[in-house]
Structure formats: C-alpha cells, structure tokens
Amino acid sequence: MIKILDKDFRIEVWHTIRSNKRRSIATAFGVFWGILMLVILLSFSQGIKNSLKQLVSGANVRTVAIFTNRTSKPYAGFKSGRTWEMKYKDVDVLRAAVPEIETIIAPVQSRRWREKVSYGDRSDEYSIIGGSRDFFHVSPFKLLAGRLLNDSDNEQMRKYALIGEKVAKKLFGTPDMALGKTIRVGNRYYIVVGVCTSISEITMVGRPENSVYIPETILKQLNGNTNTADAILFTVKPGYDMKQVRHKAAAIIKERHQVAPNDKAALKEMDLSELIGVFEGILNGISALVWLVGIGTLLSGVVGVTNILLVTVRERTREIGVRRALGAKPRDIITQLLSESVALTSVAGIVGMIMGVLIMGLVGSVTAQMDGVKDILVNPTLPFGVALLALTIIVGSGLLGGLLPAYRAIQIKAIDAIRDE
C-alpha cells in the first residue's frame, strides 16, 4: 500500500501505460464498453422498478377481490356450467366468520355503469359508484377538497356526492369551485361535498378521478334494491397469511351457494399482494439477467486486458530481468503489473460509468416528457449502492486481469531475462 502511494511509483506506472497509447486505448475500450453497457442496463432496470413502486404507491396491497364464474363441476344436484351469484348478505357472514378480515365491502355500481353528469351547460359521462366509510378504506385515494361520504349520509340517504378531480375540472374548472354546487346525475340532483383523485395506479373499483360517488344506500335503491353482489373486496389484517385468509373466505362462499369446494373455476380470486409479488419476481429476473449480460461483457474486456498484459510482459522480459538482478522482489514485480492493470481498468471503467450516468440522465429527462413512456420508465438512474458495487467490480476486474501476467512475470529468471534478445 505504501509503495502504491509513492509518487515515483505512480509516475512509473503512468509512464508505462502512456508508452504505448494505442495498445492502452484498445485494452481500456473493452472495460469501458462493458461498464457502459452495465450502467445503462442497470439504469433501465431501476427505471422499471421505480415504475412498479409508483404503480403500487398508496394502494392497500393486502387487498383481495373475489368474483363469481360458471361452475366447472356438478355439486349438490346442480349440473356443471351453472351461473350463480353472491349476495350482499355474504359480506356480513364473512365479516363475522373470518376475524382475520380487516374491512370488507361489496362495491355498488350503477347498472348503467356510466351515466350523464351535468352542471349548467357542461356535461359528460362518468362512472357512478356507491360510497361508504368502508369503501373508502378498501379503495383509498387522496381528498383534494371537502370531505368523504360517511355513515350518516348513507343512513339518512342524503343527496350528497363526492366527485373525481377530472369531473370537477370538466364541470367547474377547479376542485374548490365544485364544493356546495348541485350537479345532475341521471335524473337526480346531488350537492357536491368533496373532490378526490387517485393515489395509486392500481384501483379495484373504477378510477377515482373519473368517478362520481353517491351514498351507497341511494344507489342500491336506484338499482332496484337487488341483493346481488357483483364482487366482494376485503383487506386482511397485518400478520395473517393472505393466501390462507382468501381460501377460507372462498370456502365459506362456496358452501353458502352450494358450489363444489374443489371447483377452482367457479370463484375467481385476485390477491393484490400476490399480483405485485409476480411483478417483483419478473423484475428481479430482469435484474439478474442484466447483471449476467453486463458482467459477461465486462469479463470480455478483462480477458482483453489479460492478453495485452501478457504481450507486455513478453516484451518487457529484459526490463523485468534487470529489475530482478538489481534486487527487485517478486512482490515488487507483481505490484507493478497489478497497479498498471488496475489503473488502466479503473480509468476506463470510471469514464464508462460517468458516460452511462449522463446518457441515462438525458434519457430520463426525455422520457419524463413523453406521455406513453413516463409511467413505464421512472427516474432511470443508478442507485448509489449499485454505483459503489460497480466501482468495486471495476477494481476487481483490474486485479483479475493482471493476475496471470503478474504470475508469468515472476516466473522469469533474472539471468535468462538478461540474455533474452
């Protein structure tokens, strides 16, 4: 270490590298290209990871949704292929029978799905959804102005509405201007008490910014007080296994509606945490592939360094012999060659890293302005920890590339080297 810090030693190493510029540049290019590709690929991978984090940000990942489907097995006298429906009563049954469930709802949506919403001469069609305290817990979003619909609104069937941000902008210009105004939804009028928007790209029931929420009790009445639940959503308390809880809930629903317990096709389950886990697994696989390709490219550069240094050792046989004759120890020869290798690869690698960071910084600035790409590639920059790891790989590759040439050098005997022509 002391020898490496010596000024004369550093000058000697740099002089050796400069003495054959073409060879040094050709050697360094392989390392430069390998690090450049590694940085670019890792940055793209990080950008996609950031996109996933942004996608699930704000979402309650411990959410499960269950939907009915045609049966695939005969059971209790019913033939396979039977169409069946869940009921709102199932919500109360599951709430009592499955204590692991935190909050459970059966979303209520307008039978027309989208209805005309107007204020004055401005109008458009939006999703109409029943709002309640539990609904807003299972499907969280950001409140921009006013308040949410509460239990009192539902109990007293108040004609209040919570509208999405885009609805407010379309009808009123700004969210604040919407509060207290009366809008027309279908053939009925409602007073706007709040404005909301999404806090996550993942939503289980419609897009909040494009929806109008009215009391759930009123919407059920408008739908004809039907008892049919299109879907049931619930969140699981922390500490409980999501898979076990959803299977327990599914078994209860199947038993209530005389569906075969082993009929997997009859009841569809969507576990948000499992879905996100699949995405993360794919991204981890991509990251592993990126590292494999990047390091493979870098190793090809290291092989180039090794080959060039082997040629250098052969050409410097007399020089090495003179050093040995003058008392240079094997470790001095090893230190000299390894230092040359590390210096060459470090300079090339750091330049490649800086170039890659600059390129991806420019790519990130451009994609941030592109509507079709900005949500897919988010801030594609190399994390600090990964940058340190890349620097370690650079230095390690330099040491690796110089090991064989250094070993060859110390095998040269002083007397044979001096005689070499």
N, C-alpha and C positions, 0 to 999 in steps of 0.2 A: 504494500500500500504506500509505504514511504517513497519507494522508487517511482511509482506512478505519479506522485505529487511533485517529483523533482522536475524543475523547469527544463534542464538539458535533456532529460529523458523524453519529455513531451515534444520538444523540438525535433529530436531524432526520429520519433515515431511519425510526426507530421511530414518531415523531410522524406522519409521512406515512401509515404503514401503519394506525395507530390512528384516524386522522381519518375513515376510512370503514370501520368494523368489518364491516358486512355484506358489502361487496364483498371485503374482505380474506379473510374466512372462506370465502366462496363460491369465491374463487380458490384458497385453500390446500387446500380439500377435495379437489379433483381430484388434486393432488400427493399428499396424504395417502392417498387411496384407492389410487392407483397403486402407491406404495411398500408399503402394507399388503398388497396382493394379491401383489406381487413377493416379499416376505419369506415369506408363507405358502406360496406355490407352491414357492419355492426350498427352504424347510424340509421340505416334504413330499418333494421330490425327494431331498434329502440323507438323509432318513429311510429311503427305499427303497434308496439307495446303501449306507447303513450296514448294512441288512438283507442285501444281497448280500455285503458284506465279512464279515459274521458267518457267512453261509452257507458261504463257501469257506474261512473261517479254519481252519487246521490241516490242510486237505486237501492232498494232493500233486497240484497242478494239472497236472503233467507225466505224467499217467496216461492210458493208452489201454486200452480194453476191446474185444475182438473176439468176435463171436458168429456162429454159422452160421445160414443160412437156405436155403430151397429155391432151387435154381438157376433162372435165367431164360433160359439159353442152352444149346443142346446142345454137347457137347465130348467128344472122345476116345471116341466111341462111345456116350456116355451121352445120354439124352434130357433136355430141359429139364424143370424141375419135380422134379428128383431131390433127395431128402433125404440129406444127408451129415453127418458128424460129425468133429470134431477129436479128436486123441488126446493123452494126456499126453506122449508122445514128442515132440510138436511143440514143447513147451516147451524141451526140450534142444536141438532143432535150431535154434530161433530164438535161443537163448542163444549158440550157437556161431557162427551165420551173421550176426547183427546186433550188432556190437560197440557200437552206439550205445545199446542197451538196458542200463539200469542193473540193474533187478531184474524178474524175470518169474515168474509163477505161473499155475497152472490151479486155481482155487478148488474145493475138495471140499466138497460139502454132502450132508447126509443125504438119501437117496432119498425119505424121508417128509417132508422139508423141516422140519416141526415135530414134535417128539417130547415126550412127557411127561417132565418133570424134577421129581424129588421129594426131600424131606428130611423124614423123620418123617411127620407128617400134613399137611404143606404141599406143594402141587404145582401145576404149571401147564405149559402147552406153550410151548416156545421153539425157535428156530432152532438147529440143530446144524451146526457148521462145523468143518472141519479146520484146525488151527492149525499154523503153522511159522514159522521165523525170517523167511523171505522174505515170507510172507503178511502178517505184522505190519508189514513195511516198506512194502509196497504199500498196505495198508489201515491207516494209522496211527490210534491212539487213545490215550487217557490211561489210565495204570495207576494205580488207586486204592489197591491193596494187593497184597502178594505179588510175583509175578514172571510173566513170559511163558512160554509153552511154547517149548522150544529144540530144537536138533538132536538132543541126547541123548535127549530124551523121545520123539522120532519114531523114532530108530534102535533104541531098546530097547522101543518100544511101551509106555511107561509109562502106566498108567491115571490120568492127571492131567487136570484140567480148569481152564480159565480161564473165569470166568463174568462176565456183564454186571452192571452196577450194579443194574438193576431186578430181575434174577434174585436177586441177593444180598439185596436188601431184602425180596423176597417170601418167600424161604426162611429167611433168618436174621435179618433186621431191619437189620443194618449190614454193610458190606463186611468190616470187621476180624473179625467173628464167623464169617465164612464160611471163613477160612483153616484148612486142616487138616481140615475136615469132609468126610465122604463123602456124595456125592449119587448118586441113581439116575437114569441117563439111559436110557430104554427099559428093557432088561432087564440092564443092566450098571452097575457101580459105579465111581465115579471120585473121587479126592481133589482137593479144590479147592486150587490153588496160587496163584491170583491173581484179582483183580476189576478190571474195566475199564469205561470208558464212552467215549462219542463225544467227539471234539474238533472235529468239523465236522458240519454238517447234511448234507453230501454224503458218502455212503458207497457204495462199489461192490458190496459183498457184505454185505447184511443190516445191522441196527442193532446195534452192539456191546453196548449196554446191555440189549438183549433177546435176546442170543445166548449159547450155551454152546460153547466151543471145546475140542475134544479133539485129541490128536495126529492129524495127517493120515494117517499110516500105518494107524492103527487104524480110522479112518472109511472109508478105501478098502477095507479088509478087510470091514467091515460092509456096504459097498455091493456086495460080491461081487467085489472086485478087478477091476471093469470098467476098461477102458482109455479110456473115452470122457470127453472134457473138454467140459463144457457151455460154458465160456468161457475165454479167456486174457486175463490182465491183465498189463501191464508198464509200468514207468516209464522215461522217456527221460532220458539224461544231460544236464546243462545244456550249452548251447552248440549243440545239434543241433536241426534243424527237426523239429517234431513231425509235421507232415503227411508229410514225406518218409520218416521212420522208420516210421510206421504203414503207409504204402503199400508200403514194402519188405517189412515183415513179412507183410502181406496177400498179396503176390505169392508169397512162399515157401510160405505155407499153401495157396494155390490150386494151386500147382504140385504139391505133395505129394499133394493129394487130387483131382487131375485135374478141376479146375474152370476154366472159361474165364477167362483173365486179364482180359478186359473185362466180366466178369459182376459188375456192382456190387451186384446184389440178393443174390448168394449169400453174401456175407460182410459183416456189419454192423460198422461201426466207431464207437466212441464216444470222442471225444477230449475229455477234461475241460477242457483249456485252450481249445479251440475253443468248447465249450459256454459257458464263462464269458465268452469274448470276445463271444459273441452277446448274453448278458445285459448286458454292459457297453455294447455298441453301442446296445441298446434304451434303457438308462438315459441315455446321452449324448444320444440323440434326444429323450427326455423333457425333459432339462435344457435343450436348445436351444429346444424348444417353450415351456417355462416362461419362459425369458428373452424370447422373442419376444412372448408374450402379456403378460408383466409390463411390458416396456418399452413395448409398444404402449399399454397402459393408462396408463402414466406420461406418454407423449407427448401423450395426450389432455388430461391435466392441464396440461402445458406450453402447449398451444395455448390453454387457458383463461387461463393466466397472461398470455400474449401479448395476447390480446383485451382483457382487463381493463386492462392497462397502456397499450394503445393508446387506450382510452377516457380513461384518467387523463391521458395526455399531451395529449389534445384539451382536457380540462377545465382543465389547468394551463398553457394557452398563454400567458396573461398573466404567470404566475409565471416561466415559462421566459424570456419576453421581458425581464422586469425583470432577471433574473439575467444575461442576455447584455448588457443595457445597462450593468450595473454592472461588467462586465469578466469575467464567467464564461466560461471557455474551453469549447469543445466537449467536451473530455475530462472537465471537471467535471460537465457535464450527463450524459454517458454514465456516469460513475462513480456519480452519484446514482441513476439509474434502474436500473442493473445491481445496485447494492447493495440497493435495495428489492426487486428480483426475487429475488436470492439469499437475502436474509433471509427473505422470505415462504416460498419453497420449502424452505429448509433447516429452518425451524421445523416446517413441515407434514410434511416428509419424515422428520425425526428422530422426531417423535411417532408417525408411521405405522410406522416401523421398531421403535420400542420396543413399541408395541401389538402388532405382529406377533410379535415375540420372546416376549412374555408369553403370547399366545394359544397359540403352538406349544409353549411350555414346559408349559402346562396340558394341551394335547393329548397331549404326550409322557408326562406323569405318569399320565394316564388310560389310554392305550393300553398302557403298561408293565404294567398290572394285568389286561389282557384277554388270555386265552389264545389266542384266534383272531386277534389283531391284533399282539401284541407282537413276533412274529417277522417281520412284514411291514413295520412301521414302527418302526425302532430309532433312538432319540435324535434326533427330527426338529428339530434346532436349526441355526441359521445359522452356518456356519464363520466364523472371524474374518476371513479373507481376503475372503470374499464380502461380509461386512458392510462392510469398507473400500471394496470396489468399489461397493456400493450407496450409500455416503456420497458417493463421487466422482460417481456418476450424479445424486444429488440436487443437488449444487452445479452440476454441468454443466447440468442441466435448468434451473436458475435463470438461469444465464448465457444459455442458448439462448433462454429465454422473454423475456429483456429486451433481446435484440439489436435486433429490429425496432423496438420502441418507442423505444429509445435513438437509433436511426438517424433515425426520424421527428422526434425532439425536436431534434436538431442541425440539421435542415433548416429549422427555424423561424427567420425573420429577426427581429431584435430590434424593428425599427420596426413590422413587421406584427403582431407579437405584442402590442405595447403598444396598437395601435389596435383589436385584437380585442375584441369585446364578447361 
